Amino acid sequence: MEVLHENGHYTPTAPKARNTLALLLSRANQVVEIPALIDELWTDCPPRSAVTTAQTYIYQLRKMLCKAVGSESAGEILVTKAPGYSLRIGDGVIDAQVFEQRSAEGKRLLAAGRPEEASRRLQEALALWRGPALSDVNAGRILEAHVVQLEESRLGTLQLRIEADMKLRRFRELVPELRSLVATHPLNEWLHAQLITCLRYSGRRGEALQAYQSLRRVLDDELGLHPSLPLQRLEQYLLTDPVREEVAPVTMPVSA
């Protein structure tokens, strides 16, 4: 998490002040109730002074905002509103929101049959990521759920961009990226299917079969399962069918 302004950097250094700001940002323009803030900061073991201490963190954030934008503007951004506090943020200010907007635009472009524009827009969304979400915040259970949501959204956007690139027949270019992704997400059958497909359409049928066998071993070792029916059919295509000009997409639910 990083707070940037034209006047400099204003990210809180105190861990619980960072948690407080992260929670407010995750629910921008909504009221964060004091019990939710206390739950995020201390989970099941809040101190007796929890309410007063939480108010201290809000005070610290207001001081930070005053340095960045002045006291009048700070009062309009971080607002006390029963039964808690609200961070009022305009459009295009929070990277996570910009990411979601660009991702949605890319998805619409792909659905409209415009894969090249979709690929560019989706890549713009993914370029906003610099690492795992809130990796420098000691997240409580509320923020942990938010991090999971963000990471799932990131993976979904990445898969849309891969789908767009495959429609553009960028098979060879995708192989290195997909190899890295299946190593990071070894149980994600969708990613494995796209790697196998890209290898197949790159004239590397033997490697595609090896990739399928590798997935089968992982699923058996980790879960005692066989690859899903779409992947089993893909294996049969590899064994029996010549590579055609059109791309036969492999569809299945997104999984992490």
N, C-alpha and C positions, 0 to 999 in steps of 0.2 A: 504494500500500500504506500502511495506517495501522494502528497498534496503539493501541487505546483501552482504558482501564481507568477505574474509578470515581475513581481518584486522579489521572488526567490522561492525557496523550499520551506514549507511549514508543516512537515509531518511530525506529529507528536513522538517523543522518544519514550515516555513512560508507557510500559506495556498495557496497563488497564485503560489509559487514555486512548491508546491506539485501538483497543477493543471497542471502546465506547464510540469512537468515530467510525470505525468499520461497521458497527451495527447500525448507526444512523444513516450511513451511506447505502447500506444494503436495503434500507427501507426509506429511501429518499422521498420527501414530500408526503410521508405518512407519519402518524404519531407513533412513536416508540414508547410504550407504557413503562413506567418505572419498574414494575415487577419483571418485565422482560429484560430490562437492562441489568437488574440485579442477578437474574438467572444466568445471563450471558457472562457476567463478570465473576460470579462465585459458584455457579451451579447449585449444588445441594447444601453448601456450607457457607451461607452469607454471614458476615459479622453482624453484631447488634447495630453497628453504626453504618450499615450498608446504604441506607437512603442518603445519609449525610455525605458519605464518601462518594457515592455516585454523583451527587450534586457538585462535589469538588471537581470531578473529572469534567463535568459540563462547564464549569467555570473556567477550567484550564483551556478547553476548546474555544470558548468565547474569547479568551485573551489571545489565543493564537489567531483567530479570525480578525480581531481588532488590529493586530499588527499587519495583517495582510491587506485588509480592505477598509479599515477604519471602523470606529465604534458604531456609527449609524447603519452602515451596510451589514456589519456583523449581527446587529440586532434583528435584521430582516432575514438573515440566513438561518441562524440557530435560534429557534423560537420555543419558548415555554408554552405548552398547550396541554391542558388537562386531558388525560391523566399522565402526561409525560412530556416528551420533547420531540420536535420535528426539525429536520434539516431541509430547508427549501432550496432546491437546486434546479437551475434552468436546463433546457435541452442542450446536449452536446458537451456537457461539463464532466460527466462521469464516464470513464472509458468503458465500463461494463455495459452501460446503457447504449453507448455508440456501437459497441460490438453487437448487441442484440438487434439494433436497427439495421445495421449493414448485413447481418446474417439473414434477417427476414427479407431484405431487398434481394439478396442473392438467391434465396429460395424461390421468390416470385419470378425472377428472371429465368431460373432453370425450368420452372414449371411452364413458363411461356415459350419454351423452345429457343432460348437465347443463351446457350452454354458459355460462349466466350465472355460475354458481359457478366454472367453469373460467376464465372471463375474469378474474374478480376475483383468483383465486389466481395466475394467470400474471402479472398486472400487479403483484402483490405481489412476485413473484420478480424481475421486471424493474426494479422500483423500487430494488432494492439496488445497481444499477449507477450509478456516478457518472461514467463515462468509460471509455476503453479499459483493458483489464485490465493491471495492473502497468506503467502508462505512465510511472511515476516510478522504475522499476527498470531498470538497464542489463542486460537479461536476456542470459544466455548461451544456448547451444543447447538445454539441457534446459528452462529456463524458457520459451524461445521456443516450444517444442512445447506446453508447458502453456498458454501464452497463446492459441495457435491453438485448442486444445481448448475453452477457456473461451469464446472468441469464437464458435465454431461452436455451442456449447450456447446461447449468448445468442440467436443468430440463429434457431435451432430453436425456442426458447421464444417468441420474438417472432412467428414464423410460426404457432405454435399459438394464440397469443392473437388474432391476426388471423382465423384460421379460426373461433374461438369467436365473435368479434364479427360475422363474416359470417353465422353461423348465427342470430344475433340480429337480422339484417337492418340492421345499422348501416352501410349502404353509404356514405351521404353523409359521415358522421363519419370514415370510414376514408380517403376520397380524399386529403385533404391529407397525412396520414401516409404513405400509399403513394407519393405523388409524391416525397416526400423520400427514401423508402427506395430507390426505383428510381434516383434520382440518385446515391445512395451506393453501390448495388450494381447497376450497369448491366447486368451479365451474368446476373443472377439471374432466370431466366424465371418462376419461381413468383411472385415479387413482381409482375412485370409482369402476369402472368395475373390476379392478384387485383385490381390496379388497373383493368385493362380490365373485369373483371366488375363491380366496384363502380360504375364509370362507367356501364356498361350498365344496371344496376338502379337508377341514380339518374336515368334518363331522359336520359343524355348520350351517346347512341350515336355521334355524330360525334366527340366527344373520345375515346371508346373506340377508334375506328378510328385516330385520330391516334396514340394511345398504342401501338397495334400496329405501325403504320408506323415509329414511332420505334425500337421494339425491333428491327424487321427491319433498319433501317439500322445500328444499333449492332452487331448480330451479324455483319452482312456486312462492315462496316468493320474490326472488331476481330479476327474469327475466320474470316471467309469462310464463314459458316454461315447457314442459314435457321432460322427459329423451329421449335421441335419440333412434332410432329404435334398434340398437344393444343391448342397455341396456334393452329395453322393451322385446326383445327376451330372454335375460338372465333371466329376471324375470319369463318368462314363463317356461324356463328350470327348474328354482328352484321350481316352483309350480307343474310341471308335470313329469319331467324326473328324473330317478335315477342317482346318480353320477357314471360316467363311469371312466375307468382307464385312458383314454387319456385326456389331457387338451384341452378344446375347447377355443382357444384364442379369446378375444374380441378386434377387431381392430377398431380404429377410429382415427381421426386426433389428434395430440398433441395440448393441450391447457393449458395456464397458469391458 
